[in-house]
């Protein structure tokens, strides 16, 4: 039976107010009433699942200011793109645990940046603990949406993320369906691997507005389907029985004439979208207001257009605004 309102998911906690993936970001999101929170997971050198937006961590931690780690700076190709910086897979968890979080977008979110250096980084297991405690404290069932990052890349260096995720989910007591669990990725291969296990979860395929999934590009080269081809009727047909739904870039839902939600629902697939943000920087052009990048534009009109498509879930950066709007 369709939900009356979409699931409101705190995207990395509530990074509109606190540095993303920090403890206070998650705890504040829970207090503001979200249905679930979303940790991104990457791996440390010793196989610990670390909660970071990317495996390159110079923009979200103080690693660049730490002289003892200066020699770890390097350039790598991640999903086909050259990146220079510091990478989680070159640190043990004990080393990563000494780092402090910082705001990734200080020019847009100066208030959040005022919390720089106040907190350490988290493991996936820590987020499960925070959400379990928060469910008890706030007296409601709260879910976790685990996003698996760069699975093909990590497998290529001997860090297979699927068994690491399965281990942490089971160790946290989150595998039997007692508490809501969603597992998502931009790569379907890792979703299929985990769906074949005994973990009770919904498996959601993340869809970009352009490009090709890296796992499929590695396997099939330029013959691989694009993300856009995946949301055509024939592309959605191929997902039935493979995943439980898709999560699309919001630009795809704002495009005139799109029938993504209708087509997916006709095939029994859920549709989520990302990311609802109020700042001018992130709004579609027609919804931007006066003022600078960090000022709020006419986000309610944009969010209303998204809600009218009939989505099943929405990722938000400002948990209070998201809960107030999408449940109204």
Buried (B, 14 or more C-beta within 10 A) or exposed (E): EEEEBBBBBBBBBBBBBBBBBBBBBBBBBBBBBBBBBBBBBBBBBEBBBBBBBBBBBBBBBBBBEBEEBEEBBEEBEBBEEEBEBBBBBBBEBEBBBBBBBBBBBBEBBEEBBEBBBBBBBBBBBBBBEBBBEBBEEEEEEBBBBBBBBBBBBBBEEEBBBBEBBBBBBBEBEBBEEEBBBBBBBBBBBBBBBBBEBEBBBBBBBBBBEEEBBBBBBBEEEEEBBBBBEBBBEEBBEEBEEEBBBBBBBBEBBBEEEBEBBEBBBEEEBBBBBBBBBBBBBBBBEEBBEEEEEBBBBBBBEBBBBBBEBBBBBBBBBBBBBBBBBBEE
